[in-house]
Amino acid sequence: MKDNGFEIVRAYTVINNWPKEYNILHKIERFLIMLNKSFGSRILLIGRKK
């Protein structure tokens, strides 16, 4: 975003919506996010044009 002239206003880690067959992956991802927010499978950035 910074390379394209945006400033980052907010960053979120978003948990993936795993199908029920992959319930263990959902639990692992939640645990990793508790350790460090950057371990999520998706990052949501909110930016503003400079």
PyMOL commands that set and color helices and strands:
alter all, ss='L'
color gray80, all
select helices_A, chain A and resi 2-4+20-35+37-39
alter helices_A, ss='H'
color red, helices_A
select strands_A, chain A and resi 6-14+42-49
alter strands_A, ss='S'
color yellow, strands_A
deselect
rebuild
show_as cartoon
